[in-house]
Amino acid sequence: MKNDKLTQLVKQKNIVVPLYLLKLYPKLNIKLDEFIFLMYLKESGDLFLFNPKQMAEEYEINVSQVMSYISKLTDKNLLRVEVLKNEHNIREEYINLEDFYKKISLLLTDIINQKDESMNDNIFEMIEKEFGRTLSPMEYEIIKAWIDNNISEELIQEALREAVYNGVSNLRYIDKILYEWGKKGIKNKDDVEKHKKRYQQEKKDKKEAESEVFEYDWFEEHDDE
C-alpha cells in the first residue's frame, strides 16, 4: 500500500529524480519511502516554508506521518527545521535542505576520488607492463608528479608509446617528451596526431624544396645568356 502511494505521488506531482541521486540514495542510509518523501521536498527548493498540513494533503497521509518523515530525515542529518522571520517580521518554520546537498556533494567527491585512484593505478600498471619490471620509488614519484600536474592518462600513454617505439624504457625520457609536449600545447592524443602530421608535412615540404634546388639547370641558364 505504501509503495502504491509513492507511485501515485510521483505521477501526480511530476517529481524529477536525477539518476545520480537514485544511485546514491542507498548510501544515505534511508528507506525508499523516506527517499521519495525527500525528493518530494526537493521539488519545493532548498529553503521553503514548512506546512505539515499541506504536505499531508498532497502526500495523502496524515500530519503525524509527515512529522515522522521530517523527524527521521532530521535525525539522519538530511534536513533542518529552522525558525526564521518572514517579510512581515513574523517567526515561521522553514525546511532547509542544505545538509542533504552537502552530503550528496561529499558522496560524489568520494566517487570521483575513487575513480582517480583507479585511473592512477592503471597508469602505474601500464608502465610496469611496458617496461617489463617493477617501478622504483623514485619512478613512482615522477609519475605522481605528472598526475598532480593534471597530465592526462591518455597523454602519458601516448608518451609511453613514443618511448617504446624508440626502444627506450626510461621514465626520464617519457618525462622529457611530456615536457616538450607541454611547451607545444599538446594536451591529448588528437594534439599528438596533429603535431605528427604537421611535422611530417613540414619535413616533406623541406625535402621537396631541397630537391628543387638540387635539380636546377645551371647550364641551361648559362646558355640563355
HUPE-V306263 format. One record per pair of residues at least 12 apart in sequence whose ideal C-beta (glycine too) atoms are under 10 Angstrom apart, sorted by the first residue. I is the first residue (numbers start at 1). J is the second residue. D is the distance in Angstrom with one decimal. If there is no record, write none. Layout:
i=I j=J d=D
i=I j=J d=D
This chain:
i=2 j=31 d=9.7
i=2 j=32 d=9.0
i=2 j=33 d=5.7
i=2 j=36 d=9.7
i=2 j=61 d=9.3
i=3 j=32 d=7.8
i=3 j=33 d=7.7
i=3 j=36 d=9.2
i=5 j=33 d=8.5
i=5 j=36 d=9.2
i=5 j=59 d=7.6
i=5 j=60 d=6.0
i=5 j=61 d=7.3
i=6 j=32 d=7.4
i=6 j=33 d=6.0
i=6 j=35 d=9.4
i=6 j=36 d=4.8
i=6 j=37 d=8.5
i=6 j=39 d=9.8
i=6 j=40 d=9.4
i=6 j=59 d=9.4
i=7 j=36 d=9.2
i=8 j=59 d=9.8
i=8 j=60 d=7.5
i=9 j=36 d=6.8
i=9 j=37 d=8.6
i=9 j=39 d=9.3
i=9 j=40 d=6.5
i=9 j=58 d=7.8
i=9 j=59 d=6.2
i=9 j=60 d=7.4
i=9 j=61 d=9.7
i=10 j=36 d=7.0
i=10 j=39 d=8.2
i=10 j=40 d=8.7
i=12 j=58 d=8.2
i=12 j=59 d=10.0
i=12 j=60 d=9.1
i=13 j=39 d=9.3
i=13 j=40 d=6.5
i=13 j=43 d=6.7
i=13 j=58 d=6.9
i=13 j=59 d=9.0
i=14 j=43 d=8.3
i=15 j=36 d=7.6
i=15 j=39 d=5.3
i=15 j=40 d=6.0
i=15 j=41 d=10.0
i=15 j=42 d=8.1
i=15 j=43 d=5.8
i=16 j=39 d=8.1
i=16 j=42 d=8.7
i=16 j=43 d=7.4
i=17 j=35 d=8.5
i=17 j=36 d=8.2
i=17 j=38 d=9.9
i=17 j=39 d=5.2
i=17 j=42 d=8.6
i=17 j=43 d=9.9
i=18 j=39 d=9.3
i=18 j=42 d=9.5
i=18 j=104 d=9.6
i=20 j=104 d=8.1
i=20 j=107 d=9.2
i=20 j=108 d=7.2
i=20 j=111 d=9.1
i=21 j=35 d=8.2
i=21 j=38 d=9.1
i=21 j=39 d=7.4
i=21 j=42 d=8.5
i=21 j=100 d=9.8
i=21 j=104 d=7.1
i=21 j=107 d=9.9
i=22 j=35 d=8.7
i=22 j=39 d=9.5
i=23 j=107 d=9.6
i=23 j=111 d=9.1
i=24 j=103 d=9.0
i=24 j=104 d=6.3
i=24 j=107 d=5.2
i=24 j=108 d=7.5
i=24 j=111 d=8.3
i=25 j=38 d=8.4
i=25 j=39 d=8.9
i=25 j=104 d=9.5
i=25 j=107 d=9.8
i=27 j=103 d=8.8
i=27 j=104 d=9.3
i=27 j=106 d=9.8
i=27 j=107 d=5.5
i=27 j=110 d=8.8
i=27 j=111 d=9.5
i=28 j=73 d=9.4
i=28 j=76 d=7.2
i=28 j=77 d=9.7
i=28 j=78 d=6.7
i=28 j=100 d=8.3
i=28 j=103 d=6.7
i=28 j=104 d=8.1
i=28 j=107 d=8.0
i=29 j=76 d=6.2
i=29 j=77 d=9.9
i=29 j=78 d=9.3
i=29 j=103 d=9.9
i=30 j=69 d=10.0
i=30 j=72 d=7.5
i=30 j=73 d=7.3
i=30 j=76 d=6.1
i=30 j=78 d=7.2
i=31 j=72 d=8.6
i=33 j=69 d=8.1
i=33 j=72 d=9.8
i=34 j=68 d=9.7
i=34 j=69 d=6.4
i=34 j=72 d=5.9
i=34 j=73 d=6.4
i=34 j=76 d=8.2
i=34 j=78 d=8.6
i=35 j=73 d=9.5
i=35 j=78 d=9.6
i=36 j=59 d=9.5
i=36 j=69 d=9.7
i=37 j=55 d=8.8
i=37 j=59 d=7.3
i=37 j=61 d=9.3
i=37 j=65 d=9.4
i=37 j=66 d=8.4
i=37 j=68 d=9.8
i=37 j=69 d=4.7
i=37 j=70 d=8.7
i=37 j=72 d=8.9
i=37 j=73 d=7.5
i=38 j=69 d=8.3
i=38 j=72 d=9.8
i=38 j=73 d=6.0
i=38 j=76 d=9.7
i=38 j=78 d=6.3
i=38 j=79 d=7.5
i=38 j=97 d=8.2
i=38 j=100 d=6.8
i=40 j=55 d=7.9
i=40 j=58 d=7.7
i=40 j=59 d=6.8
i=40 j=69 d=9.2
i=41 j=55 d=8.2
i=41 j=69 d=8.8
i=41 j=70 d=8.7
i=41 j=73 d=8.0
i=41 j=78 d=9.3
i=41 j=79 d=7.0
i=41 j=95 d=6.2
i=41 j=97 d=6.5
i=41 j=100 d=8.5
i=42 j=79 d=9.8
i=42 j=97 d=6.5
i=42 j=100 d=7.6
i=42 j=101 d=9.2
i=44 j=95 d=7.4
i=44 j=97 d=8.7
i=45 j=95 d=9.0
i=45 j=97 d=7.9
i=46 j=95 d=9.1
i=46 j=96 d=7.2
i=46 j=97 d=5.2
i=46 j=98 d=6.5
i=46 j=100 d=8.9
i=46 j=101 d=7.2
i=47 j=80 d=9.6
i=47 j=82 d=8.1
i=47 j=84 d=8.4
i=47 j=94 d=5.7
i=47 j=95 d=7.2
i=47 j=96 d=5.2
i=47 j=97 d=7.3
i=47 j=98 d=7.7
i=48 j=94 d=6.4
i=48 j=95 d=5.7
i=48 j=96 d=8.7
i=48 j=97 d=8.6
i=49 j=84 d=9.3
i=49 j=86 d=8.1
i=49 j=92 d=6.1
i=49 j=93 d=7.5
i=49 j=94 d=5.9
i=49 j=95 d=7.8
i=50 j=66 d=9.6
i=50 j=70 d=7.8
i=50 j=79 d=9.8
i=50 j=81 d=6.0
i=50 j=82 d=8.8
i=50 j=83 d=9.6
i=50 j=92 d=7.7
i=50 j=93 d=4.2
i=50 j=94 d=5.8
i=50 j=95 d=4.9
i=50 j=96 d=9.5
i=51 j=66 d=9.4
i=51 j=92 d=9.4
i=51 j=93 d=8.8
i=51 j=95 d=9.3
i=52 j=64 d=9.0
i=52 j=65 d=9.7
i=52 j=66 d=4.8
i=52 j=67 d=6.2
i=52 j=69 d=9.9
i=52 j=70 d=7.7
i=52 j=93 d=9.0
i=53 j=66 d=8.4
i=54 j=66 d=9.3
i=55 j=67 d=9.4
i=55 j=69 d=8.6
i=55 j=70 d=8.6
i=55 j=95 d=9.4
i=70 j=95 d=7.7
i=73 j=95 d=9.4
i=73 j=97 d=9.3
i=73 j=99 d=9.3
i=73 j=100 d=8.1
i=74 j=95 d=9.6
i=74 j=99 d=9.0
i=76 j=99 d=9.2
i=76 j=100 d=9.5
i=76 j=103 d=8.9
i=77 j=99 d=5.2
i=77 j=100 d=8.5
i=77 j=102 d=8.9
i=77 j=103 d=7.0
i=78 j=97 d=7.7
i=78 j=99 d=5.9
i=78 j=100 d=4.6
i=78 j=101 d=9.6
i=78 j=102 d=9.6
i=78 j=103 d=6.6
i=78 j=104 d=9.4
i=79 j=95 d=5.9
i=79 j=96 d=6.5
i=79 j=97 d=5.4
i=79 j=98 d=8.4
i=79 j=99 d=6.2
i=79 j=100 d=5.9
i=80 j=94 d=8.8
i=80 j=95 d=7.7
i=80 j=96 d=4.5
i=80 j=97 d=8.3
i=80 j=98 d=7.3
i=80 j=99 d=6.1
i=80 j=100 d=9.5
i=81 j=93 d=5.6
i=81 j=94 d=7.3
i=81 j=95 d=6.3
i=81 j=96 d=7.5
i=82 j=94 d=5.1
i=82 j=95 d=8.1
i=82 j=96 d=5.2
i=82 j=98 d=9.8
i=84 j=96 d=9.0
i=116 j=147 d=8.2
i=116 j=153 d=10.0
i=119 j=147 d=8.4
i=119 j=152 d=9.2
i=119 j=153 d=5.5
i=120 j=143 d=8.2
i=120 j=144 d=7.9
i=120 j=146 d=10.0
i=120 j=147 d=5.8
i=120 j=153 d=8.3
i=122 j=153 d=6.6
i=122 j=156 d=10.0
i=122 j=157 d=9.2
i=123 j=143 d=6.2
i=123 j=144 d=9.5
i=123 j=146 d=8.1
i=123 j=147 d=7.2
i=123 j=151 d=9.7
i=123 j=152 d=9.8
i=123 j=153 d=5.5
i=123 j=156 d=5.8
i=123 j=157 d=7.9
i=123 j=160 d=9.0
i=124 j=139 d=9.0
i=124 j=140 d=7.1
i=124 j=143 d=6.4
i=124 j=144 d=9.2
i=124 j=147 d=9.9
i=126 j=153 d=8.3
i=126 j=156 d=8.1
i=126 j=157 d=6.6
i=126 j=160 d=6.9
i=127 j=139 d=7.9
i=127 j=140 d=9.8
i=127 j=143 d=6.9
i=127 j=156 d=8.0
i=127 j=157 d=9.1
i=127 j=160 d=6.1
i=127 j=163 d=9.5
i=127 j=169 d=9.3
i=127 j=171 d=7.5
i=127 j=174 d=8.0
i=129 j=160 d=9.8
i=130 j=157 d=9.5
i=130 j=160 d=5.8
i=130 j=161 d=8.6
i=130 j=163 d=8.1
i=130 j=164 d=5.5
i=130 j=169 d=7.3
i=130 j=174 d=10.0
i=131 j=160 d=9.0
i=131 j=163 d=9.3
i=131 j=164 d=8.9
i=131 j=169 d=4.7
i=131 j=170 d=8.8
i=131 j=171 d=8.3
i=132 j=169 d=7.5
i=133 j=169 d=8.1
i=135 j=171 d=7.7
i=136 j=171 d=8.7
i=138 j=171 d=8.4
i=139 j=170 d=9.6
i=139 j=171 d=4.9
i=139 j=172 d=9.2
i=139 j=174 d=9.9
i=139 j=175 d=9.9
i=140 j=171 d=9.6
i=141 j=171 d=10.0
i=142 j=171 d=5.3
i=142 j=172 d=7.8
i=142 j=174 d=8.5
i=142 j=175 d=6.0
i=142 j=178 d=10.0
i=143 j=156 d=7.7
i=143 j=171 d=7.3
i=143 j=174 d=9.0
i=143 j=175 d=9.2
i=145 j=175 d=8.6
i=146 j=159 d=9.0
i=146 j=171 d=9.7
i=146 j=174 d=8.7
i=146 j=175 d=7.7
i=146 j=178 d=6.5
i=149 j=178 d=8.9
i=149 j=182 d=8.6
i=150 j=187 d=9.4
i=151 j=178 d=6.0
i=151 j=181 d=9.0
i=151 j=182 d=7.9
i=151 j=187 d=8.6
i=152 j=187 d=7.1
i=152 j=188 d=6.4
i=152 j=189 d=9.0
i=154 j=187 d=9.0
i=154 j=188 d=5.6
i=154 j=189 d=5.3
i=154 j=190 d=9.4
i=154 j=192 d=9.2
i=155 j=177 d=9.5
i=155 j=178 d=6.9
i=155 j=181 d=6.9
i=155 j=182 d=9.1
i=155 j=186 d=7.3
i=155 j=187 d=6.5
i=155 j=188 d=6.0
i=155 j=189 d=7.3
i=155 j=191 d=8.2
i=155 j=192 d=7.5
i=156 j=174 d=7.5
i=156 j=177 d=9.7
i=156 j=178 d=7.1
i=157 j=189 d=8.0
i=158 j=174 d=9.9
i=158 j=177 d=8.5
i=158 j=178 d=9.2
i=158 j=181 d=8.3
i=158 j=186 d=8.7
i=158 j=188 d=8.2
i=158 j=189 d=5.5
i=158 j=191 d=9.1
i=158 j=192 d=4.9
i=158 j=193 d=9.0
i=159 j=173 d=8.7
i=159 j=174 d=4.7
i=159 j=175 d=8.3
i=159 j=176 d=9.0
i=159 j=177 d=4.4
i=159 j=178 d=5.1
i=159 j=179 d=9.7
i=159 j=180 d=9.5
i=159 j=181 d=7.1
i=159 j=186 d=9.7
i=159 j=192 d=8.6
i=160 j=173 d=9.9
i=160 j=174 d=6.0
i=160 j=177 d=8.9
i=160 j=178 d=9.9
i=161 j=174 d=9.8
i=161 j=177 d=9.8
i=161 j=189 d=9.7
i=161 j=192 d=9.1
i=162 j=174 d=7.8
i=162 j=177 d=5.5
i=162 j=178 d=9.8
i=162 j=181 d=9.4
i=162 j=192 d=8.4
i=162 j=196 d=9.8
i=163 j=175 d=9.8
i=163 j=176 d=9.4
i=163 j=177 d=6.8
i=177 j=192 d=9.8
i=181 j=195 d=7.9
